[in-house]
Amino acid sequence: MPKAKFKLQTCGFIGPARAESVAVLRELAEAKKPGQILIAAGCMSQRYGAAMIEEVPGLDGIIGTRRWMDIVDLVGRLRERPYPEPIFHLPDRDVTSDEWRVARLSSPVTRHPRNASAYLKIADGCRRPCAFCAIPLIKGTAVSRLPEAIVAEAVKLQSLGVRELILIAQDTTDYGHDLGTKDGLADLLDRLVAAAPGIDWIRIMYAYPGYVTDRLIDTMARHPQIAHYLDMPLQHGHPMTLRRMRRPANVDWVHRTIERMRAAMPDLAIRTTFLLGYPGETEEEFQTLLDFAAELKFDRVGCFTFSFEPGTESEALGDPIPLEVKEERRARLMEQQQRISLERNQAQVGKTLKVLVEGNNDGLSLGRSYRDAPEIDGMVIVEGDLPVGEIVPVRISGAMAYDLTGDGGGEGEDGGDVRELKETGK
């Protein structure tokens, strides 16, 4: 009988994520039985390496982010080791596009039968200079997957019944730069739409400000398969704060680009993220951010407080803003955004939205519209037990700050309604 193994994917991005990773690793180590193997993988492993043994003595192996496809070889070495010492697999050499293609396609693609969404990574690493971010230290520079490999994986996911592809990278808008292509993300989207017409939604996450081009906007607007949704972390709304962060500081560009996007896609849903309490942030700068968010009325907003990260460019700035000030600013921003989110949601009442059903129980179903990325955005709560894994039309009857409610009476493209879909299962 094969021995059991545990692999925990760790996060080394910010302090709270590292603490959570260590807590779970310790819990697994304490529960480990004879013959079981515990491997720490991912960002924290890459960044801290062998030092993790001091915090989690029960680890058997450590593998980082730059040669993650070597996991099978590592497990084999752990099985054959003559003495119970941890094995560290942390080479400095980055994965190449060719190696990534082979590694990704050598293993079968699977999904949970009740989950009709799948994440599709198009690149890894980052070449942006953000002063607060440790990702380049952990992941290295940006490496794009070859488009043929991405398309092949999308076709495989389509054959498994996946309805939604979520494109991810540290910076999706930088896709293809290392391959010598311009507007690489737009080109990739054209290829995905043509190769996988059975995918209903293609969702773009982690776009970088300043790199949302006119070509990308046109591509999103032209293809019905591409969700009219964009996640674009802006981090702040005051130019001086953004310059200290070493982020794009042209706030006028943000206004102009969002105006162009909304003109091309009037139903566009925009998600962004803000970082509060960065060293030097004054009350005046924070108020500018509040005004910025109030004017642009983002559909979804995530908000984080600054975490001091050794090794980043911002290390020299320290962490001078007290935690209570950061939290107070965060509360004010989210209170404002709650009102904006409610207003944006109320505008959906009376409309019929397509909803990807993710679960049902006791006469209620839960799903998401194109406006909602899984796990981070809202839900649509619908009366009735709708078919899980299907996309059905739902008439929106009510709105809350983050979620919508529906009566399940919307008409589909073929004139059918939710009741018919429920009865036939189609």
VEXDOLO-886762 format. One line per field, with one value per residue (C-alpha): residue number from 1; x, y, z; residue in three letters. Coordinates in Angstrom, 2 decimals, always signed. Example, Ala and Ser with C-alpha at 12.3 -4.5 7.8 and 13.67 -1.06 7.14 Angstrom:
2
n c(1, 2) .
c1 c(+12.30, +13.67) .
c2 c(-4.50, -1.06) .
c3 c(+7.80, +7.14) .
res c(Ala, Ser) .
END
This chain:
426
n c(1, 2, 3, 4, 5, 6, 7, 8, 9, 10, 11, 12, 13, 14, 15, 16, 17, 18, 19, 20, 21, 22, 23, 24, 25, 26, 27, 28, 29, 30, 31, 32, 33, 34, 35, 36, 37, 38, 39, 40, 41, 42, 43, 44, 45, 46, 47, 48, 49, 50, 51, 52, 53, 54, 55, 56, 57, 58, 59, 60, 61, 62, 63, 64, 65, 66, 67, 68, 69, 70, 71, 72, 73, 74, 75, 76, 77, 78, 79, 80, 81, 82, 83, 84, 85, 86, 87, 88, 89, 90, 91, 92, 93, 94, 95, 96, 97, 98, 99, 100, 101, 102, 103, 104, 105, 106, 107, 108, 109, 110, 111, 112, 113, 114, 115, 116, 117, 118, 119, 120, 121, 122, 123, 124, 125, 126, 127, 128, 129, 130, 131, 132, 133, 134, 135, 136, 137, 138, 139, 140, 141, 142, 143, 144, 145, 146, 147, 148, 149, 150, 151, 152, 153, 154, 155, 156, 157, 158, 159, 160, 161, 162, 163, 164, 165, 166, 167, 168, 169, 170, 171, 172, 173, 174, 175, 176, 177, 178, 179, 180, 181, 182, 183, 184, 185, 186, 187, 188, 189, 190, 191, 192, 193, 194, 195, 196, 197, 198, 199, 200, 201, 202, 203, 204, 205, 206, 207, 208, 209, 210, 211, 212, 213, 214, 215, 216, 217, 218, 219, 220, 221, 222, 223, 224, 225, 226, 227, 228, 229, 230, 231, 232, 233, 234, 235, 236, 237, 238, 239, 240, 241, 242, 243, 244, 245, 246, 247, 248, 249, 250, 251, 252, 253, 254, 255, 256, 257, 258, 259, 260, 261, 262, 263, 264, 265, 266, 267, 268, 269, 270, 271, 272, 273, 274, 275, 276, 277, 278, 279, 280, 281, 282, 283, 284, 285, 286, 287, 288, 289, 290, 291, 292, 293, 294, 295, 296, 297, 298, 299, 300, 301, 302, 303, 304, 305, 306, 307, 308, 309, 310, 311, 312, 313, 314, 315, 316, 317, 318, 319, 320, 321, 322, 323, 324, 325, 326, 327, 328, 329, 330, 331, 332, 333, 334, 335, 336, 337, 338, 339, 340, 341, 342, 343, 344, 345, 346, 347, 348, 349, 350, 351, 352, 353, 354, 355, 356, 357, 358, 359, 360, 361, 362, 363, 364, 365, 366, 367, 368, 369, 370, 371, 372, 373, 374, 375, 376, 377, 378, 379, 380, 381, 382, 383, 384, 385, 386, 387, 388, 389, 390, 391, 392, 393, 394, 395, 396, 397, 398, 399, 400, 401, 402, 403, 404, 405, 406, 407, 408, 409, 410, 411, 412, 413, 414, 415, 416, 417, 418, 419, 420, 421, 422, 423, 424, 425, 426) .
c1 c(+0.00, +1.45, +2.35, +0.24, +1.71, +0.71, +1.77, +0.92, +1.19, +2.53, +2.37, +5.32, +3.86, +2.91, +3.35, -0.22, -0.13, +3.21, +1.85, -1.18, +1.05, +3.25, +0.21, -1.25, +2.13, +2.56, -0.93, -0.19, +3.21, +1.69, -0.97, +1.46, +1.44, +4.26, +4.86, +3.33, +5.35, +4.88, +6.21, +6.07, +5.83, +5.35, +6.33, +7.26, +9.40, +11.21, +11.81, +12.86, +14.09, +15.80, +14.98, +11.43, +12.66, +13.22, +9.54, +8.17, +10.50, +8.26, +8.84, +10.19, +10.78, +10.77, +10.29, +10.05, +8.40, +11.15, +11.32, +7.88, +7.58, +10.27, +7.79, +7.49, +11.28, +11.35, +8.71, +10.72, +13.88, +11.98, +10.71, +14.22, +16.19, +18.25, +17.90, +15.08, +16.59, +14.62, +15.38, +15.47, +14.84, +15.46, +17.54, +17.94, +17.27, +13.84, +11.45, +11.51, +8.51, +9.38, +9.78, +6.52, +4.69, +5.94, +5.28, +1.76, +0.66, +2.28, -0.31, -4.06, -6.24, -9.00, -11.74, -14.31, -17.59, -19.51, -17.11, -17.48, -14.69, -10.95, -7.92, -5.56, -2.12, -0.65, +2.60, +4.56, +6.89, +6.94, +9.24, +7.38, +9.28, +6.63, +8.54, +6.32, +6.17, +8.28, +6.95, +10.00, +12.25, +10.24, +9.16, +11.82, +11.07, +8.03, +8.01, +5.12, +3.77, +3.81, +0.42, +0.12, +0.34, -2.27, -4.69, -4.19, -4.99, -8.08, -9.33, -8.75, -10.68, -13.50, -13.71, -14.11, -17.12, -15.52, -17.75, -15.49, -11.76, -10.05, -6.80, -4.19, -0.60, +1.17, +0.50, -1.76, -1.26, +2.47, +1.77, +4.00, +6.50, +9.31, +8.15, +8.59, +4.89, +3.01, -0.54, +0.12, -2.94, -5.28, -3.68, -4.06, -7.72, -8.42, -6.83, -8.69, -12.06, -11.48, -10.11, -12.54, -15.98, -17.63, -16.16, -18.89, -16.82, -13.16, -12.32, -9.19, -7.54, -4.56, -4.26, -1.56, -2.42, -1.06, -1.05, -4.76, -4.49, -7.11, -6.56, -7.32, -10.48, -11.64, -10.95, -12.91, -15.84, -15.83, -16.03, -19.17, -17.17, -14.92, -16.60, -17.11, -15.12, -11.61, -9.56, -7.04, -5.29, -4.61, -3.23, -3.91, -5.38, -2.82, +0.13, +2.70, +1.75, +1.92, +5.38, +6.66, +5.21, +6.94, +3.59, +2.11, +1.20, -0.76, -4.19, -5.56, -4.75, -6.96, -9.88, -9.46, -9.04, -12.03, -14.07, -13.04, -13.75, -17.21, -18.00, -17.06, -18.72, -21.49, -22.11, -18.44, -17.72, -14.39, -12.63, -9.64, -7.46, -6.08, -3.13, -3.52, -0.98, +2.02, +4.92, +4.37, +0.64, -0.86, -4.47, -4.64, -3.37, -5.87, -8.70, -7.63, -7.98, -11.47, -12.46, -10.88, -12.85, -16.08, -15.75, -14.91, -17.44, -15.74, -18.03, -15.73, -12.93, -10.43, -8.50, -5.30, -3.12, +0.63, +2.74, +6.44, +8.43, +12.19, +14.15, +11.78, +12.69, +10.31, +12.25, +14.27, +11.06, +10.17, +6.56, +5.88, +2.07, +0.43, -1.74, -4.77, -4.48, -4.26, -7.30, -9.31, -8.59, -9.47, -12.80, -13.62, -12.80, -14.80, -17.77, -17.79, -17.35, -20.22, -22.56, -21.11, -21.38, -24.99, -25.72, -24.02, -25.92, -29.26, -28.75, -29.01, -32.52, -35.00, -32.33, -31.81, -28.27, -26.69, -25.68, -23.22, -24.84, -22.34, -24.58, -28.13, -29.83, -33.26, -34.89, -32.14, -29.33, -26.06, -24.24, -22.24, -22.85, -20.14, -19.72, -18.34, -15.02, -15.07, -14.28, -13.55, -16.71, -20.42, -23.01, -26.45, -28.98, -31.81, -35.04, -35.25, -32.85, -31.10, -28.72, -25.22, -22.52, -24.92, -25.26, -28.90, -30.76, -31.94, -34.14, -32.61, -35.19, -33.14, -29.75, -27.54, -24.14, -22.28, -24.86, -27.91, -31.13, -33.17, -36.47, -35.22, -37.66, -35.34, -35.57, -32.69, -31.31, -33.49, -36.66, -36.58, -36.50, -34.94, -37.86, -37.29, -33.56, -34.27, -36.65, -34.51, -31.10, -29.82) .
c2 c(+0.00, +3.40, +5.68, +8.78, +12.21, +15.77, +18.80, +22.25, +25.20, +28.05, +31.83, +34.08, +37.36, +39.06, +38.33, +37.15, +34.70, +33.29, +32.87, +31.00, +28.73, +27.87, +27.18, +24.72, +23.04, +22.53, +21.08, +18.62, +17.74, +16.92, +14.72, +12.92, +9.12, +6.65, +6.40, +9.79, +12.56, +16.30, +18.67, +22.47, +23.97, +27.40, +30.97, +30.74, +27.69, +29.53, +32.62, +31.07, +27.63, +25.50, +28.07, +26.72, +23.58, +25.67, +26.64, +23.27, +20.45, +17.73, +18.70, +15.99, +18.09, +21.65, +22.70, +26.25, +27.98, +27.98, +24.22, +23.11, +20.51, +18.47, +17.51, +13.89, +13.44, +14.93, +12.50, +9.63, +10.77, +11.05, +7.50, +6.16, +8.18, +6.02, +8.36, +10.67, +14.03, +16.70, +17.14, +20.67, +21.22, +24.92, +25.43, +29.01, +28.25, +29.43, +27.29, +28.01, +28.25, +24.93, +23.10, +24.59, +23.38, +19.81, +19.74, +21.07, +18.72, +15.56, +15.34, +14.91, +17.95, +17.24, +19.18, +18.52, +17.45, +20.13, +22.91, +24.31, +26.90, +26.44, +28.68, +28.81, +30.26, +32.01, +33.30, +33.25, +35.75, +39.52, +42.23, +45.19, +47.33, +47.73, +48.77, +46.89, +43.56, +40.44, +38.50, +39.14, +37.95, +34.75, +34.03, +35.73, +37.68, +37.11, +33.91, +33.42, +30.01, +29.27, +30.08, +26.59, +25.07, +27.43, +26.79, +23.02, +23.14, +25.27, +22.73, +19.93, +21.81, +22.41, +18.65, +18.14, +20.42, +23.54, +26.56, +29.35, +29.92, +32.35, +33.65, +34.36, +35.55, +38.05, +40.46, +39.13, +42.26, +41.50, +38.17, +37.51, +40.30, +37.77, +35.95, +39.08, +39.78, +43.04, +42.92, +39.31, +39.02, +40.21, +37.74, +34.93, +35.78, +35.60, +32.15, +30.88, +32.02, +30.30, +27.06, +26.61, +27.88, +25.72, +27.83, +30.29, +32.79, +33.79, +36.02, +38.21, +38.76, +40.91, +43.48, +46.10, +49.82, +51.44, +48.21, +47.88, +48.79, +49.87, +46.53, +44.63, +46.70, +46.04, +42.31, +42.08, +43.97, +41.97, +38.43, +37.41, +34.65, +37.14, +38.27, +42.01, +41.97, +43.18, +42.90, +45.76, +46.37, +50.12, +50.21, +53.93, +57.09, +59.72, +60.27, +60.87, +57.70, +55.74, +57.15, +56.07, +52.63, +52.67, +52.10, +53.84, +57.30, +58.69, +58.89, +60.68, +57.54, +55.54, +57.92, +57.92, +54.16, +53.32, +55.80, +54.04, +50.61, +51.58, +53.17, +49.92, +47.69, +49.54, +46.51, +46.23, +45.19, +46.45, +45.07, +46.80, +46.57, +49.33, +49.29, +51.57, +52.83, +52.75, +54.67, +58.39, +58.20, +61.38, +62.03, +64.29, +61.49, +59.07, +61.55, +61.79, +58.02, +58.22, +60.85, +58.79, +55.67, +57.65, +59.22, +56.04, +53.83, +50.46, +47.46, +45.49, +46.68, +44.74, +46.62, +45.65, +47.43, +47.75, +44.84, +45.50, +43.07, +42.64, +42.49, +44.72, +48.22, +49.70, +48.08, +51.27, +53.22, +51.12, +50.90, +54.29, +54.45, +52.90, +49.85, +51.58, +54.37, +51.83, +49.95, +53.15, +54.21, +50.75, +50.89, +54.29, +53.19, +49.96, +51.78, +54.12, +51.21, +49.31, +52.13, +52.21, +48.41, +48.53, +51.23, +49.23, +46.08, +47.90, +48.84, +45.11, +44.72, +43.90, +42.62, +39.00, +37.77, +34.46, +32.70, +29.83, +27.62, +26.34, +24.72, +24.23, +23.22, +23.51, +25.18, +27.79, +27.86, +29.80, +31.00, +33.79, +36.14, +37.41, +40.26, +37.92, +36.09, +32.98, +33.30, +37.03, +38.67, +38.30, +35.62, +35.40, +33.70, +32.13, +30.47, +26.83, +23.91, +24.79, +22.40, +22.67, +23.40, +24.94, +28.57, +29.62, +32.92, +34.51, +37.56, +39.76, +40.72, +42.19, +43.65, +43.74, +45.37, +42.39, +39.85, +39.71, +37.72, +36.29, +34.55, +32.20, +33.42, +34.89, +33.86, +32.10, +32.85, +30.14, +31.42, +28.79, +29.70, +28.44, +26.12, +24.33, +24.06, +22.60, +19.98, +18.88, +19.32, +20.98) .
c3 c(+0.00, -0.93, +1.93, +2.43, +1.90, +2.69, +0.64, +1.94, -0.45, +1.65, +1.23, +2.01, +0.79, +4.07, +7.79, +8.55, +5.62, +6.83, +10.36, +9.01, +6.90, +9.91, +12.09, +9.58, +9.02, +12.77, +13.01, +10.20, +11.67, +15.05, +13.42, +11.10, +11.36, +10.63, +6.88, +6.10, +4.46, +5.00, +2.33, +2.49, -0.98, -2.47, -1.73, +1.95, +1.22, -1.57, +0.54, +3.86, +2.81, +5.47, +8.17, +8.16, +9.94, +13.06, +13.11, +11.95, +13.07, +11.58, +7.95, +5.67, +2.58, +1.28, -2.35, -3.64, -6.57, -9.17, -9.80, -8.62, -11.40, -9.59, -6.85, -8.08, -7.96, -4.45, -3.22, -4.70, -2.91, +0.35, -0.06, -0.64, +1.92, +4.28, +7.28, +8.42, +7.55, +5.64, +1.95, +0.55, -3.15, -3.70, -6.87, -8.06, -11.72, -12.89, -14.87, -18.60, -20.90, -22.57, -19.26, -18.00, -21.10, -20.67, -16.92, -17.19, -19.97, -18.60, -15.82, -16.38, -15.74, -13.25, -11.52, -8.83, -10.50, -8.59, -9.54, -13.04, -12.69, -13.21, -12.74, -15.70, -14.97, -17.99, -16.48, -13.24, -11.61, -11.93, -13.28, -11.76, -9.21, -6.47, -3.34, -0.88, -2.72, -2.11, -5.10, -7.38, -4.53, -4.29, -7.84, -9.93, -13.08, -15.29, -17.36, -19.78, -20.65, -24.35, -25.89, -27.39, -23.91, -22.49, -25.35, -25.06, -21.35, -22.00, -24.56, -22.03, -19.36, -21.84, -22.47, -18.71, -18.62, -17.18, -17.80, -16.52, -17.05, -14.71, -16.17, -13.50, -13.21, -11.02, -13.91, -16.67, -18.80, -19.01, -20.70, -23.70, -23.06, -22.58, -25.72, -27.81, -28.37, -28.04, -26.68, -25.78, -23.53, -26.30, -28.74, -26.22, -25.62, -29.36, -29.49, -26.42, -27.72, -31.05, -29.59, -26.68, -27.75, -25.09, -22.29, -21.31, -19.32, -19.54, -16.58, -16.31, -12.95, -11.84, -14.62, -14.09, -14.31, -17.44, -19.45, -20.18, -23.85, -26.36, -28.11, -24.89, -24.28, -27.85, -27.51, -24.27, -25.78, -29.04, -27.65, -25.72, -24.01, -22.24, -19.03, -18.78, -15.58, -14.84, -11.68, -11.68, -8.33, -8.16, -4.56, -4.03, -5.51, -4.51, -6.90, -4.15, -2.29, -5.54, -6.34, -2.93, -3.66, -7.07, -8.70, -11.79, -10.50, -13.44, -11.85, -14.93, -16.93, -14.58, -15.12, -18.91, -19.17, -17.00, -19.03, -22.26, -20.80, -19.57, -22.94, -24.71, -22.09, -20.23, -18.01, -17.00, -13.40, -12.04, -9.00, -7.43, -4.33, -2.11, +0.29, +3.32, +5.82, +3.49, +5.09, +4.65, +3.93, +5.38, +6.27, +3.20, +0.95, +2.44, +1.88, -1.76, -1.98, -0.48, -3.05, -5.86, -4.91, -4.48, -7.93, -9.86, -8.03, -8.31, -8.14, -5.84, -3.55, -1.47, +1.19, +3.03, +5.55, +4.98, +6.18, +6.77, +4.64, +5.12, +1.88, -0.08, -1.21, +1.37, +4.24, +4.64, +5.30, +8.33, +9.49, +11.09, +10.88, +13.96, +13.42, +14.95, +12.35, +9.52, +10.78, +11.28, +7.69, +6.43, +8.26, +6.76, +3.23, +3.49, +5.02, +2.02, -0.40, +1.20, +0.20, -3.33, -3.69, -2.58, -5.14, -7.91, -6.89, -6.73, -10.39, -11.21, -9.75, -12.49, -14.86, -15.89, -15.26, -16.17, -12.97, -12.57, -9.92, -7.33, -4.74, -3.46, -0.24, +1.38, -1.61, -2.17, -4.69, -4.58, -7.65, -9.23, -12.11, -14.45, -11.92, -9.26, -9.13, -6.93, -3.22, -3.27, -4.62, -3.94, -4.57, -6.15, -3.87, -5.87, -4.83, -5.91, -6.32, -9.58, -11.41, -9.94, -12.50, -15.01, -16.08, -15.85, -16.35, -13.10, -12.70, -9.99, -7.38, -4.53, -3.63, -0.56, -0.12, -1.53, -2.71, -4.98, -4.70, -7.55, -8.14, -10.83, -13.44, -16.07, -19.70, -21.42, -24.85, -26.38, -24.74, -21.99, -18.32, -15.13, -14.38, -17.70, -17.04, -13.62, -15.01, -17.94, -16.34, -19.53) .
res c(Met, Pro, Lys, Ala, Lys, Phe, Lys, Leu, Gln, Thr, Cys, Gly, Phe, Ile, Gly, Pro, Ala, Arg, Ala, Glu, Ser, Val, Ala, Val, Leu, Arg, Glu, Leu, Ala, Glu, Ala, Lys, Lys, Pro, Gly, Gln, Ile, Leu, Ile, Ala, Ala, Gly, Cys, Met, Ser, Gln, Arg, Tyr, Gly, Ala, Ala, Met, Ile, Glu, Glu, Val, Pro, Gly, Leu, Asp, Gly, Ile, Ile, Gly, Thr, Arg, Arg, Trp, Met, Asp, Ile, Val, Asp, Leu, Val, Gly, Arg, Leu, Arg, Glu, Arg, Pro, Tyr, Pro, Glu, Pro, Ile, Phe, His, Leu, Pro, Asp, Arg, Asp, Val, Thr, Ser, Asp, Glu, Trp, Arg, Val, Ala, Arg, Leu, Ser, Ser, Pro, Val, Thr, Arg, His, Pro, Arg, Asn, Ala, Ser, Ala, Tyr, Leu, Lys, Ile, Ala, Asp, Gly, Cys, Arg, Arg, Pro, Cys, Ala, Phe, Cys, Ala, Ile, Pro, Leu, Ile, Lys, Gly, Thr, Ala, Val, Ser, Arg, Leu, Pro, Glu, Ala, Ile, Val, Ala, Glu, Ala, Val, Lys, Leu, Gln, Ser, Leu, Gly, Val, Arg, Glu, Leu, Ile, Leu, Ile, Ala, Gln, Asp, Thr, Thr, Asp, Tyr, Gly, His, Asp, Leu, Gly, Thr, Lys, Asp, Gly, Leu, Ala, Asp, Leu, Leu, Asp, Arg, Leu, Val, Ala, Ala, Ala, Pro, Gly, Ile, Asp, Trp, Ile, Arg, Ile, Met, Tyr, Ala, Tyr, Pro, Gly, Tyr, Val, Thr, Asp, Arg, Leu, Ile, Asp, Thr, Met, Ala, Arg, His, Pro, Gln, Ile, Ala, His, Tyr, Leu, Asp, Met, Pro, Leu, Gln, His, Gly, His, Pro, Met, Thr, Leu, Arg, Arg, Met, Arg, Arg, Pro, Ala, Asn, Val, Asp, Trp, Val, His, Arg, Thr, Ile, Glu, Arg, Met, Arg, Ala, Ala, Met, Pro, Asp, Leu, Ala, Ile, Arg, Thr, Thr, Phe, Leu, Leu, Gly, Tyr, Pro, Gly, Glu, Thr, Glu, Glu, Glu, Phe, Gln, Thr, Leu, Leu, Asp, Phe, Ala, Ala, Glu, Leu, Lys, Phe, Asp, Arg, Val, Gly, Cys, Phe, Thr, Phe, Ser, Phe, Glu, Pro, Gly, Thr, Glu, Ser, Glu, Ala, Leu, Gly, Asp, Pro, Ile, Pro, Leu, Glu, Val, Lys, Glu, Glu, Arg, Arg, Ala, Arg, Leu, Met, Glu, Gln, Gln, Gln, Arg, Ile, Ser, Leu, Glu, Arg, Asn, Gln, Ala, Gln, Val, Gly, Lys, Thr, Leu, Lys, Val, Leu, Val, Glu, Gly, Asn, Asn, Asp, Gly, Leu, Ser, Leu, Gly, Arg, Ser, Tyr, Arg, Asp, Ala, Pro, Glu, Ile, Asp, Gly, Met, Val, Ile, Val, Glu, Gly, Asp, Leu, Pro, Val, Gly, Glu, Ile, Val, Pro, Val, Arg, Ile, Ser, Gly, Ala, Met, Ala, Tyr, Asp, Leu, Thr, Gly, Asp, Gly, Gly, Gly, Glu, Gly, Glu, Asp, Gly, Gly, Asp, Val, Arg, Glu, Leu, Lys, Glu, Thr, Gly, Lys) .
END
